[in-house]
């Protein structure tokens, strides 16, 4: 029997795709980068932020990408103040693990307080 179950946050426990996409597109706008679509952002979810931005905007130099990254971090944190939307069944699984006295942990890819 497992003693600990470790979950990823985004895309496993909670659906943050819309929040990620909106924050990235707004960050690009604030940095005056060429316009992109939601699908451009969806394709990079899960890779490191610096790599993601260079994939979305391959024509930009490192400094321009860094500006987008800073805007994104600010916008995502601001959007992160609202409760996340959990996937169907997530709470039932967590409650079942709790009832079985199995420890749970979250290992997100993003820094969170």
Residue pairs with C-beta under 8 A, 6 or more apart in sequence:
1 100
1 102
2 102
3 102
3 103
4 102
4 103
4 104
4 105
5 97
5 102
5 103
5 104
5 105
6 104
6 105
6 106
6 107
7 13
7 104
7 105
7 106
7 107
8 106
8 107
8 108
8 109
9 16
9 106
9 107
9 108
9 109
9 110
9 112
10 16
10 17
10 20
10 45
10 108
10 109
10 110
11 17
11 45
11 46
13 84
13 86
13 87
13 90
13 106
14 84
14 85
14 86
14 87
14 90
15 84
15 85
15 86
15 87
16 84
16 85
17 42
17 45
19 76
19 79
19 80
19 84
20 41
20 45
20 76
21 38
21 41
21 42
22 75
22 79
23 72
23 75
23 76
23 79
24 36
24 41
24 52
24 53
24 56
24 68
24 72
25 36
25 38
25 41
26 71
26 75
27 68
27 69
27 71
27 72
27 75
28 34
28 35
28 36
28 56
28 57
28 68
28 71
29 35
30 71
30 75
31 64
31 67
31 68
31 71
33 57
33 60
33 64
33 68
34 57
34 59
36 56
36 57
40 56
41 56
43 55
44 51
44 52
44 55
44 56
45 52
46 109
47 55
49 69
49 72
49 73
50 65
50 69
53 60
53 65
53 68
53 69
53 72
54 60
54 65
57 64
57 65
57 68
60 68
76 110
80 112
94 104
97 104
98 104
